[in-house]
Amino acid sequence: MSENATVHVVLKGRVQMVGFRWFAYQWAGDYDLSGWVKNNIDGTVEIEVEGKKSRIESFIKEVRRGPRFALVDNVDIKWKSFQNEYRKFEIRY
């Protein structure tokens, strides 16, 4: 089993206009993960991240908590096999 993985995460709640994308960007950097984060028109925040599975699990714990003014009500997580698609982590607009 590979120690690398890819995960797709959708967060619901008060997750926009609270600095969530920047928060995810900073934690992805701290855990040396690549991928992206974006706000969706339906008010959710969507993240796709890849790297070492143990680091992704730590990253998910952080985004479940969210930044100071966020209130995460629901987290939808879909694990995938490692894609090795991204070279860095970026905020998408």
N, C-alpha and C positions, 0 to 999 in steps of 0.2 A: 504494500500500500504506500502510495506517495505521501510525503509529508506536506506537499503543496496542494492547494485547493482554490476553487473560485466559489464565491457566494454572491447571491443577489438578494438584497434586503430592501423592503419597503416599510417605511415608518409612518404611522398615523398618529394624529393628535395635534397638539400645538407645536408643530415642528418647522413652520415657516416663519420668517421675520423674527427669529430668535438667534441667528448666527449658526444655524445647524450645519450648513455646508462648510463653513470655515472650521467649525468644531471637528467635523469628520475629516477634513483635509489635514488638520494638525495631528489627529490621532493616527491617521494612515501613515503620515510621515514618521511619527514616533515608532510605529510598528513595522516600518519598512515595507509597506503594502502598496500595490499599484491598483489603478482602476479609476472610478469616477463617482461623483455625487451630483445630484440635480434636484431641483424643485419640480414637482409635477403640477399641472393645472388643477388637479383635484385636491390640492392642499397637502399631498403626501411628499415625503422625501424619499428618493430612490438612490440606492448605492449598489455598485458592483465593485467587488474588491477581490484581489487575488494575491497569493503569497503563501507563507507557511501557515498551516492550519492552526497551530497553537496561537500564533499571532492574530489570526483572523478571529478566533474565539475571544481573545482579549479585547480586540477592536469592537466586536459585537456587544460585549459587556458595557463598554463606554458609550456606544451610540444608543443602547437601551436607556441609559441614564440621561443622555443628551446634555446640551449646554444649560447654563443656569436658569434661563427663563422658559425652557422647553417643558412640555408635558407629553411624554410618549405613552399613548394608550394601547398601541398594538404594533407588533413587529412581525412581519412575514419574512421568513428566511428560507431560501432555496439553495441548497448546496449543489455544486456541479463538480465535474472532474476539472482538473487544472487546465485552463485554456492557454496560459502564457501569452495573452493578447495585449497586455498593457505594459508600458515601460515606466510610467510614472502615475501619480494620482492627480486628478484634475477636477476642478469645479466646472461643471457644464451649465450653460445658461440657456 
